[in-house]
Amino acid sequence: MSNETRDVVIGIDLGTTNSLAAIVGKDGPRVLTDSQGAALIPSVVSFLDGGEVIVGAEARALSISNPERTVHSVKRLMGRGMADLAGEVDRLPYTVVESDNSKLVRIAIGDKSITPQEISALILGRVREQAEAALGCTVEKAVITVPAYFDDAQRQATRDAAKIAGLTALRIVNEPTAAALAYGLDTSREGNVVVYDLGGGTFDVSVLKITQGVFKVVATAGDTHLGGDDFDRTIMEEIFALITGGDNRPGKVPAEALQQVRLSAEAMKKELSSAENAMLEIDVGGEQPLHYELDRARFEAMIAPSVELTLKCCRAALADAGLQAGDVDEVVLVGGSTRIPMVRRRCAELFDREPHTELDPDRVVALGAAIQADVLAGGNKDLLLLDVIPLALGIETVGGGFAKLVTRNSTVPCRATEMFSTSVDNQTGIDVNVFQGEREMVADCRHLGSFKLSGVPPMPAGLPRVEVTFLVDADGVLTVTAREQRSGQEASIDVVPSHGLTRDEVRSMVKESIVHAHEDFANRELVELRNKANNLVYGTTRVLDMPEMPFTDEQRTDLNADIQNLKKLVGGDDIEALKAACDAFGEKTQALADNVIGEAIKAELSKGMTQA
């Protein structure tokens, strides 16, 4: 099937730190870049006081000046309740609150509260815009990746975010599986592959078995609260101790300083991947800037416990797969944090082989997602992905027990059926409570949903025969059905996490995005024009301040008048006037620059001829 007759389906890596999209073209998978050639979109959203919303690199630049209204690392909040994030939110400069009507956390921005799904939808919307600009067509379908250890609530939250952004998530694919696809391991020798994925906010490891183009994930393990952000935090803790004299409680550090320290710690971490030492000076409001130095050896000692946790997960995944480290044929490293030399070294030691690092770890997942997107769009038909259930699925039994119907690491799609009965005489209704987890009691597992089987004929306890069926489709969507065999009464549910967004909430958000589409586009255009105008003003003012530049007094007066006009328009809301002024000013300064450079060259040539 040719590209012209296939749907446009892109692959999206919705990351903790950065997000990006990719597609399969005639020359294979490629990332989709903006007009400047940049592929990565920082997963950061900033809300300005006037109601404007900034996404991406511009939002990240506002982290210090607008810390309490700039949201980063939202992926770590997806599908989570406040209890899941104990100790996690203390170091965030923005405020995380619990929802009034569900267990799902929200982010407080001014007098409003916003769900992580809505924040992620804004990021996905920006990724979609970049993809559409690169492809020159509308994009409505995507394959989106998630950490392998994301549970049903987190996967559902990802689907909700896509829907709010106007995207149909055709498939949710595990990030490690996507990475293996990107390396083309399906076309190489068959065998066992370990994908070690250490990103900004999450870690997971997957063991895959590849046989004749069929990818089967046989085991996964990981931690959705472990990643590069935690390495940054180890550095931040030391800096906070210096700032506060050891009392580094969250309330003791202003939000502005918190963001500045976070960004500085991240920069130091990155520098130590290529240098033995790093140092910084931060203005935190004291009489003197704060001076802080860190060498690679001490940094490695600081993060060693976290790295060891990742290796413990690797051993657990190997044990679940029934393999030894020596049985592994290929090891693939994914995620920006795998650039850290210690991480690469420890992985090589554990598996006794050099891991694959040829592809950019920030892009490899998106490239793999594009390959799966190509399959769903009608491209490569020789490829089959078989993912697994990360945690067991089952129902509550009498006394709060957890009866597991679908065990952990079961390949999807899958189906499981078991028989149950009643515990009370003449019971005519049965409540079916669905949970996910690995513990034996439902109190220690996550509640996914509930439904009631009614109309059961009154019978003595133990006599009704209730057949409960769990069906998980290729997207990981769970349908639970209960049928009383003697009467034929049946009830079922498509499980949506009780602490996620309801279908009505998602529909409402999608409707709002359509109703306000024109307004949102206008606001975005105005923000971009304001940024362009400010850059023109800044650059021209700097040049005018250079005494050696041969501007005439008339040219300087004319340019200063234009600068004042631009400043005035930047403060207003007239998009057309600001656009016209930016275009005219850009043309004028370009012409002046050409003339000034020409005059300077003439002067230099004349000087050279005189000396000769």
SVG drawing of the C-alpha trace seen along z (x, -y; Angstrom):
<svg xmlns="http://www.w3.org/2000/svg" viewBox="-35 -63 87 88">
<polyline fill="none" stroke="black" stroke-width="0.4" points="0.0,0.0 1.5,-3.4 2.0,-6.2 -0.6,-8.3 -3.4,-5.8 -2.6,-5.1 -3.7,-7.1 -1.3,-9.5 -0.4,-8.0 2.5,-9.4 4.5,-8.0 4.7,-10.2 7.0,-9.9 5.2,-11.9 8.2,-12.3 8.7,-13.6 11.4,-16.1 10.8,-16.3 8.3,-15.1 8.5,-14.6 6.9,-12.9 8.2,-10.7 6.9,-9.1 8.0,-6.4 8.8,-7.8 10.2,-6.2 13.7,-6.3 12.6,-4.8 11.6,-6.4 12.5,-10.0 11.7,-12.6 9.5,-15.6 11.3,-18.9 10.3,-22.5 11.4,-25.1 14.7,-25.5 15.4,-21.8 14.6,-21.1 12.8,-17.9 12.5,-18.0 9.7,-20.0 10.3,-20.5 7.3,-19.0 6.7,-22.3 3.6,-24.5 3.5,-28.0 0.3,-29.9 0.7,-33.7 -1.4,-36.1 -3.3,-37.3 -4.6,-33.8 -2.1,-33.0 -0.6,-29.5 3.0,-28.9 4.2,-25.4 7.7,-24.1 11.0,-25.9 9.5,-29.3 7.7,-27.9 10.8,-26.3 12.5,-29.7 9.8,-31.1 10.6,-28.5 12.5,-31.0 10.4,-34.1 7.0,-32.4 7.8,-29.3 4.4,-28.8 2.5,-28.9 5.0,-26.8 4.4,-23.0 7.1,-20.5 7.4,-16.7 3.6,-16.4 4.1,-12.8 4.9,-11.8 1.5,-13.0 -0.6,-11.2 -3.2,-8.9 -1.9,-9.4 -3.6,-10.2 -2.1,-12.3 -1.3,-9.1 0.8,-7.9 2.9,-11.0 3.7,-11.3 7.0,-13.2 7.0,-13.7 5.3,-17.0 7.2,-18.8 10.0,-19.9 7.7,-21.1 7.5,-24.9 3.8,-24.7 1.0,-23.5 -0.5,-20.0 -3.9,-19.5 -6.4,-16.6 -9.5,-16.8 -12.8,-17.3 -14.7,-14.6 -12.0,-12.0 -8.7,-10.7 -6.9,-12.2 -4.5,-15.1 -4.8,-18.5 -2.4,-21.4 -3.5,-24.7 -3.0,-27.7 -4.3,-30.9 -7.9,-30.4 -8.3,-27.3 -7.2,-23.7 -6.1,-21.7 -5.7,-18.0 -2.4,-16.4 -4.3,-15.1 -5.1,-18.7 -1.5,-19.7 -0.3,-16.7 -3.0,-17.5 -1.4,-20.9 2.0,-19.3 0.5,-16.8 -1.2,-19.6 2.1,-21.3 3.6,-18.1 0.7,-17.7 1.2,-21.3 4.9,-20.6 4.1,-17.4 1.4,-19.0 3.7,-21.8 6.4,-19.3 4.1,-17.1 1.9,-19.7 -1.3,-17.9 -3.7,-17.3 -2.8,-14.7 -5.5,-13.0 -4.1,-9.5 -1.1,-8.5 0.7,-5.7 1.7,-7.0 4.4,-5.4 4.3,-5.0 6.6,-3.4 6.1,0.4 5.3,0.2 2.5,-2.3 -0.6,-0.8 -4.2,-1.0 -4.9,-4.3 -1.8,-5.9 -2.4,-4.4 -6.1,-5.6 -4.9,-9.1 -2.6,-9.1 -5.5,-8.2 -7.6,-10.9 -4.8,-13.5 -4.7,-12.4 -8.4,-12.7 -8.5,-16.2 -5.7,-17.2 -7.8,-16.0 -5.8,-12.8 -7.0,-9.3 -4.5,-7.0 -4.7,-4.0 -2.3,-2.1 -0.5,-2.7 2.9,-1.1 5.5,-0.4 8.6,-2.6 11.1,0.3 9.3,2.2 9.4,-0.9 13.1,-1.3 13.8,2.3 11.8,1.6 13.9,-1.5 17.1,0.5 15.7,2.8 16.2,5.8 13.3,7.5 15.4,7.9 18.5,9.1 19.1,12.5 16.4,13.8 16.9,13.9 16.4,12.2 16.6,8.4 16.7,6.3 15.6,2.7 16.8,0.5 14.8,-2.8 15.9,-5.5 14.1,-8.8 13.5,-12.0 10.8,-10.7 10.4,-7.0 12.5,-3.8 11.5,-0.5 13.2,2.5 11.6,5.0 12.7,8.4 11.6,9.2 11.8,12.4 12.0,11.8 11.0,14.7 10.5,14.1 9.4,10.5 7.1,11.2 8.0,9.1 6.8,10.7 7.4,8.8 8.0,11.7 8.7,9.6 8.8,6.1 9.8,4.3 10.4,0.7 9.6,-2.3 7.4,-5.1 9.0,-7.4 12.6,-7.0 14.5,-8.9 16.8,-11.8 14.7,-14.2 15.8,-12.2 19.4,-12.6 18.8,-16.3 17.2,-16.3 20.3,-14.8 22.3,-17.8 19.5,-20.2 19.5,-18.8 23.1,-19.8 22.6,-23.2 19.5,-23.8 21.6,-22.8 24.1,-25.5 21.3,-28.1 19.4,-27.4 22.3,-26.4 21.0,-22.8 17.3,-23.6 16.3,-22.6 12.6,-22.1 10.4,-23.1 8.9,-26.1 12.3,-27.6 13.2,-27.9 11.4,-30.5 9.7,-29.3 12.0,-31.4 15.1,-30.0 13.7,-26.5 13.4,-26.6 16.8,-28.3 18.4,-25.5 16.5,-22.8 17.7,-24.0 21.2,-24.5 21.3,-21.0 20.1,-19.6 22.8,-21.5 25.5,-20.2 24.3,-16.6 24.5,-16.9 28.0,-18.5 29.3,-15.7 28.5,-13.2 31.3,-14.7 33.5,-16.4 35.1,-15.3 34.1,-18.5 31.3,-21.0 30.8,-24.2 28.1,-26.9 27.3,-30.3 23.7,-31.1 22.3,-34.4 19.9,-33.3 19.3,-36.7 22.3,-36.8 25.2,-39.3 27.3,-37.0 26.4,-34.5 26.3,-30.9 29.4,-28.9 29.0,-25.1 31.4,-22.5 30.8,-18.8 33.1,-16.2 32.0,-13.1 33.2,-10.7 31.1,-12.3 28.1,-12.6 28.3,-8.9 28.4,-8.1 25.3,-10.3 23.3,-8.5 24.6,-5.0 21.6,-3.9 19.2,-4.9 21.3,-3.2 21.4,-0.1 17.6,-0.1 17.4,-0.1 19.8,3.0 17.6,4.7 14.6,4.2 16.7,5.7 17.5,8.8 13.8,9.1 12.7,8.9 15.3,11.6 14.0,13.8 10.4,13.4 11.5,14.3 13.3,17.4 16.6,16.1 20.2,15.4 22.2,12.3 24.2,14.5 21.1,15.5 20.6,12.0 21.6,11.4 21.2,7.6 20.9,4.7 19.4,1.4 19.7,-1.8 16.9,-4.4 16.3,-7.7 18.4,-10.8 19.7,-9.6 21.5,-6.7 24.1,-9.2 25.5,-9.1 28.8,-7.1 28.1,-5.3 24.7,-4.0 26.3,-2.7 29.2,-1.1 27.0,0.6 24.7,2.0 27.6,3.4 28.9,5.0 25.5,6.6 24.9,8.1 28.6,8.6 28.2,6.9 28.3,3.4 24.8,2.0 23.4,0.4 23.9,-3.4 24.2,-4.2 20.8,-6.1 20.0,-9.3 18.4,-8.1 16.0,-11.0 14.7,-10.1 14.8,-6.3 11.4,-5.8 9.6,-8.1 11.3,-6.4 10.0,-3.0 6.5,-4.4 6.6,-5.6 7.4,-2.1 4.4,-0.7 2.3,-3.6 3.3,-2.6 2.1,1.0 -1.3,-0.4 -1.4,-2.7 -1.1,0.3 2.7,0.4 4.9,3.2 2.6,6.2 5.4,8.6 5.7,7.1 3.7,8.0 3.9,6.5 2.8,8.5 3.0,6.5 2.2,7.7 0.1,6.7 2.4,5.0 0.3,5.9 -2.2,8.6 -5.9,7.9 -8.7,9.5 -11.8,9.0 -12.5,8.6 -13.7,11.7 -15.3,12.1 -13.3,10.6 -11.4,8.2 -9.3,10.9 -7.9,10.3 -8.6,13.1 -6.2,12.6 -7.7,13.6 -5.0,12.1 -1.5,12.6 1.3,10.1 3.3,10.4 0.4,12.0 0.6,11.3 -2.1,9.0 -4.6,9.5 -5.7,12.0 -8.7,13.6 -9.3,15.3 -12.4,16.8 -13.2,18.2 -16.3,19.3 -17.5,17.7 -20.5,18.0 -22.4,16.2 -21.7,16.2 -25.1,15.1 -28.4,17.0 -31.0,15.6 -28.5,13.0 -30.1,11.4 -27.4,8.9 -23.6,9.2 -21.2,6.3 -18.1,6.9 -15.1,4.7 -12.2,4.8 -8.6,4.2 -5.1,4.2 -2.0,5.1 0.3,7.8 -0.8,8.0 -3.2,10.6 -5.7,8.1 -7.6,5.5 -6.7,2.9 -3.2,3.0 -4.2,2.9 -5.6,0.2 -9.3,0.0 -10.1,-0.2 -13.9,-0.1 -17.1,1.5 -20.4,2.8 -23.4,4.7 -24.9,8.0 -28.6,7.8 -31.5,10.2 -29.9,13.3 -32.6,15.8 -32.6,16.2 -30.8,19.4 -28.8,20.8 -25.3,19.5 -22.8,21.3 -25.4,22.5 -25.3,19.7 -22.6,20.1 -21.2,16.7 -18.7,16.8 -16.4,13.8 -14.4,13.1 -11.6,10.6 -10.8,9.5 -7.8,7.3 -7.6,6.0 -4.4,5.1 -4.6,1.5 -4.7,2.8 -8.4,1.8 -10.0,4.1 -13.6,5.4 -15.0,7.4 -18.2,9.5 -20.1,11.4 -22.8,14.0 -24.9,16.1 -25.2,19.4 -28.4,20.8 -30.4,17.6 -28.5,16.2 -28.3,12.7 -25.2,10.8 -23.5,7.5 -20.2,6.0 -18.0,2.9 -15.2,1.3 -12.9,0.4 -12.1,-3.3 -10.1,-4.0 -12.3,-5.4 -9.7,-8.1 -9.2,-9.1 -11.3,-11.4 -14.9,-10.3 -16.0,-10.0 -18.2,-13.1 -15.2,-15.1 -13.1,-14.1 -16.0,-14.9 -16.5,-18.2 -12.8,-19.1 -12.8,-18.1 -15.9,-20.2 -14.3,-23.2 -11.2,-22.8 -13.3,-22.9 -15.4,-25.9 -12.3,-27.9 -10.2,-26.7 -10.2,-30.1 -9.6,-32.0 -6.8,-29.6 -5.1,-30.0 -5.3,-33.8 -3.8,-33.8 -1.0,-31.6 -0.3,-33.8 -0.3,-36.9 2.2,-35.4 4.5,-34.4 4.3,-37.9 5.1,-39.5 8.2,-37.3 9.3,-38.2 8.8,-41.9 10.7,-41.8 13.6,-40.0 13.6,-42.7 13.6,-45.5 16.4,-43.8 18.7,-43.1 18.3,-46.5 18.8,-48.4 22.0,-46.5 23.3,-47.5 22.2,-51.1 24.2,-51.3 27.4,-50.4 29.2,-53.7 31.3,-52.1 28.2,-51.3 28.0,-54.0 24.3,-55.0 23.3,-58.5 21.5,-60.6 18.4,-60.4 18.6,-56.6 19.0,-56.3 16.0,-58.6 13.9,-56.7 14.8,-53.3 14.1,-54.5 10.7,-55.7 9.9,-52.3 11.2,-50.6 8.8,-52.7 6.0,-51.9 6.7,-48.1 6.9,-48.4 3.5,-50.0 2.0,-47.4 3.5,-44.6 1.4,-45.8 -1.8,-45.7 -4.0,-43.0 -4.0,-44.1 -2.6,-41.1 -2.8,-42.5 -1.1,-45.8 1.7,-44.0 2.3,-41.6 2.4,-44.4 4.8,-46.4 7.1,-43.4 7.3,-42.6 8.0,-46.3 10.6,-46.7 12.2,-43.4 12.5,-44.5 13.9,-47.9 16.5,-46.6 17.6,-44.0 18.1,-46.7 19.9,-48.9 22.1,-46.0 23.1,-45.3 24.0,-49.0 25.9,-49.2 27.9,-46.1 28.5,-47.4 29.9,-50.7 32.1,-48.9 33.5,-46.7 34.2,-49.7 36.0,-51.4 38.2,-48.4 39.0,-48.1 39.8,-51.8 42.0,-51.6 43.9,-48.6 44.5,-50.5 45.8,-53.5 48.2,-51.4 49.4,-49.7"/>
</svg>
